[in-house]
Amino acid sequence: MTGNLPDDLDRGLIHALHIDGRAPFSRIAAVLGVSAQTVARRCAPPRRG
């Protein structure tokens, strides 16, 4: 997410998790056309510091 506004990838991720909140990152990544690492990074809590 850039700043406070969700981008298209964030919206796709939110939609996928709304449909199946227990879907593995690898399946969400395949649907969104990104890596599982990208999905995991987008789902991780913000880092402090």
Backbone hydrogen bonds in HBPLUS format (Angstrom, degrees):
<---DONOR---> <-ACCEPTOR-->    atom                        ^
c    i                          cat <-CA-CA->   ^        H-A-AA   ^      H-
h    n   atom  resd res      DA  || num        DHA   H-A  angle D-A-AA Bond
n    s   type  num  typ     dist DA aas  dist angle  dist       angle   num
A0011-ARG N   A0007-ASP O   2.97 MM   4  6.30 160.9  2.01 156.2 161.7     1
A0012-GLY N   A0008-ASP O   2.90 MM   4  6.14 154.2  1.97 147.0 154.1     2
A0013-LEU N   A0009-LEU O   2.89 MM   4  6.10 155.7  1.95 150.5 157.3     3
A0014-ILE N   A0010-ASP O   2.89 MM   4  6.13 161.7  1.93 152.6 157.4     4
A0015-HIS N   A0011-ARG O   2.95 MM   4  6.11 158.6  2.00 144.5 150.6     5
A0016-ALA N   A0012-GLY O   2.91 MM   4  6.11 162.0  1.94 147.7 152.6     6
A0017-LEU N   A0013-LEU O   2.95 MM   4  6.16 163.3  1.98 152.4 156.7     7
A0018-HIS N   A0014-ILE O   2.88 MM   4  6.03 140.2  2.04 142.0 153.5     8
A0019-ILE N   A0015-HIS O   3.03 MM   4  6.35 150.2  2.12 148.9 156.0     9
A0020-ASP N   A0016-ALA O   2.96 MM   4  6.23 167.5  1.98 152.9 156.2    10
A0023-ALA N   A0020-ASP O   3.09 MM   3  5.46 167.5  2.11 120.9 121.1    11
A0027-ARG N   A0024-PRO O   3.02 MM   3  5.49 126.2  2.32 108.7 121.2    12
A0028-ILE N   A0024-PRO O   3.17 MM   4  6.55 166.2  2.19 158.5 162.1    13
A0029-ALA N   A0025-PHE O   2.79 MM   4  5.88 160.9  1.82 152.1 158.1    14
A0030-ALA N   A0026-SER O   3.06 MM   4  6.20 154.1  2.13 138.7 144.9    15
A0031-VAL N   A0027-ARG O   3.14 MM   4  6.40 158.1  2.19 148.6 153.7    16
A0032-LEU N   A0028-ILE O   2.92 MM   4  6.16 158.3  1.97 153.2 159.6    17
A0033-GLY N   A0029-ALA O   2.78 MM   4  5.76 123.3  2.10 143.9 157.8    18
A0034-VAL N   A0029-ALA O   3.04 MM   5  4.99 156.6  2.10 138.5 142.3    19
A0038-THR N   A0035-SER O   3.14 MM   3  5.22 123.1  2.48  95.5 108.8    20
A0039-VAL N   A0035-SER O   3.23 MM   4  6.65 157.5  2.28 146.9 152.1    21
A0040-ALA N   A0036-ALA O   2.90 MM   4  6.15 162.7  1.93 150.6 155.5    22
A0041-ARG N   A0037-GLN O   2.89 MM   4  6.07 155.8  1.95 146.0 152.7    23
A0042-ARG N   A0038-THR O   2.96 MM   4  6.18 153.7  2.03 147.2 154.2    24
A0043-CYS N   A0039-VAL O   2.99 MM   4  6.21 137.1  2.18 144.4 156.3    25
A0043-CYS N   A0040-ALA O   3.21 MM   3  5.10 128.2  2.50  91.0 104.5    26
A0044-ALA N   A0040-ALA O   3.01 MM   4  6.12 127.2  2.30 141.3 154.2    27
